[in-house]
Amino acid sequence: MQVTNAIGRRKTSVARVYLTKGKGNVTINKKGLESYFTTANLQRVVKEPFIVTETKDQFDIIINIDGGGITGQAEAARLAISRALVKINEENKPSLKQKGFLTRDPRMVERKKPGLKKARKSSQFSKR
C-alpha cells in the first residue's frame, strides 16, 4: 500500500496529509471529519480538491493539523490535499491550479511594534 504525503500551510496552521487508496475515510487528528470540522462549509473546503478532480471516495486521508484557528486549518488541509493529488497524478494540476487550490496564501498577522498598542495602532496624538 503506497502512501502519498504532502504539507500545507495557512497563517500559523500546518497540515500534514497522508493519502492511501481506500473508500473516502477522512481522519483529522484521530477524529472524524464531521466531529473535527463541525460546520458544513469547513467540511466542503476540505473535500473541494476531490470534487474538482473527480476522485471522491477513492482515497483514505489521514490529516495531522497543528496551530491556528479552524478556518486556517481547513484551508491548510485543502492545500496539502491538492498537493498530494498532484503528486499522485500530474493531470490534476491544471484543474486545481485554476481553482486556486495550489496557491499558498502568504497573508500573516503583522507583528506588534514597540511603542504602539497593536501592529499599527498608536496612542492619540496631542499637539499641546
matplotlib code that plots the C-alpha trace (Angstrom):
import matplotlib.pyplot as plt

x = [0.0, 1.6, 1.2, 1.5, 2.2, 2.1, 2.2, 0.0, 0.2, -2.1, -1.5, 0.0, -1.7, 0.3, -1.5, 0.3, -1.7, -1.3, -3.3, -3.8, -6.2, -9.4, -13.1, -13.0, -12.5, -11.2, -9.4, -8.2, -6.1, -7.6, -11.2, -13.7, -14.2, -17.7, -16.5, -13.4, -14.9, -18.5, -19.7, -20.7, -18.7, -15.4, -16.1, -16.8, -13.4, -11.6, -13.4, -13.2, -10.0, -11.6, -14.7, -12.7, -10.5, -13.5, -11.6, -14.2, -14.3, -11.1, -8.6, -8.4, -7.0, -5.2, -4.5, -2.4, -3.2, -1.4, -1.7, -4.1, -7.9, -10.3, -10.7, -6.9, -6.6, -9.3, -7.5, -4.1, -5.7, -7.1, -3.7, -2.0, -4.6, -4.3, -0.5, -0.9, -3.3, -0.8, 1.9, -0.4, -1.5, 0.1, -3.1, -4.9, -2.7, -4.4, -7.9, -6.6, -4.5, -7.4, -9.5, -6.5, -6.0, -2.3, -1.6, -0.1, -1.8, 1.1, -1.0, 0.0, -0.7, 1.5, 3.7, 3.2, 5.8, 7.3, 5.8, 2.5, -0.7, -1.1, 0.7, -0.2, -2.5, -0.8, -1.9, -3.8, -1.6, -1.7, -0.3, -0.1]
y = [0.0, 3.3, 6.4, 9.8, 12.7, 16.5, 19.5, 22.6, 25.9, 28.8, 31.6, 29.7, 26.4, 23.4, 20.4, 17.1, 14.8, 11.1, 9.7, 6.0, 4.1, 3.5, 4.3, 8.0, 8.0, 11.3, 11.3, 14.6, 14.4, 10.9, 12.3, 12.0, 14.9, 15.8, 15.8, 17.9, 20.5, 20.9, 23.3, 22.1, 25.0, 23.8, 20.2, 21.4, 23.3, 20.1, 18.0, 20.5, 19.1, 15.7, 17.2, 19.2, 16.2, 13.8, 11.4, 11.4, 8.2, 6.9, 7.8, 7.4, 10.5, 11.0, 14.6, 16.0, 19.7, 21.9, 25.6, 28.4, 28.6, 26.2, 28.2, 28.4, 24.7, 23.8, 25.8, 24.4, 20.9, 21.8, 22.9, 19.8, 17.5, 19.4, 18.9, 15.2, 14.7, 16.4, 14.0, 11.1, 12.2, 15.2, 15.6, 17.0, 20.1, 22.4, 22.0, 22.5, 25.5, 27.1, 26.9, 28.4, 25.3, 25.1, 28.7, 29.3, 32.3, 34.4, 36.7, 36.5, 38.6, 41.6, 41.7, 44.3, 47.1, 48.6, 51.9, 51.1, 49.4, 46.9, 46.4, 49.9, 51.5, 54.2, 56.4, 59.6, 62.4, 65.5, 68.7, 70.5]
z = [0.0, -1.2, 1.0, -0.6, 1.8, 1.4, 3.6, 3.5, 5.5, 6.1, 8.6, 11.5, 10.7, 9.4, 7.9, 7.1, 4.8, 4.1, 1.2, 0.5, -1.8, 0.0, 0.4, 1.2, 5.0, 6.4, 9.8, 11.3, 14.5, 15.2, 14.8, 12.0, 9.6, 10.9, 14.5, 13.9, 11.4, 12.7, 10.1, 6.6, 5.0, 6.5, 5.6, 2.0, 1.9, 2.9, 0.3, -2.6, -4.2, -4.6, -6.2, -8.7, -9.7, -9.6, -7.2, -4.5, -2.3, -3.9, -1.2, 2.6, 4.2, 7.5, 8.4, 11.3, 11.9, 14.3, 15.1, 14.1, 14.0, 12.4, 9.1, 8.6, 9.5, 6.9, 4.2, 5.1, 4.7, 1.3, 0.1, 1.4, -0.2, -3.5, -3.4, -2.7, -5.6, -7.9, -6.7, -7.4, -10.9, -12.7, -14.8, -11.8, -11.7, -14.3, -12.7, -9.2, -10.2, -12.0, -8.8, -6.8, -4.6, -5.2, -4.2, -0.8, 0.8, 2.2, 4.4, 8.0, 11.1, 11.3, 14.4, 17.2, 17.2, 20.4, 21.5, 19.7, 21.1, 18.3, 14.9, 13.7, 16.3, 18.3, 21.2, 20.3, 19.1, 21.2, 19.7, 23.1]

ax = plt.figure().add_subplot(projection="3d")
ax.plot(x, y, z, "-o")
ax.set_aspect("equal")
plt.show()
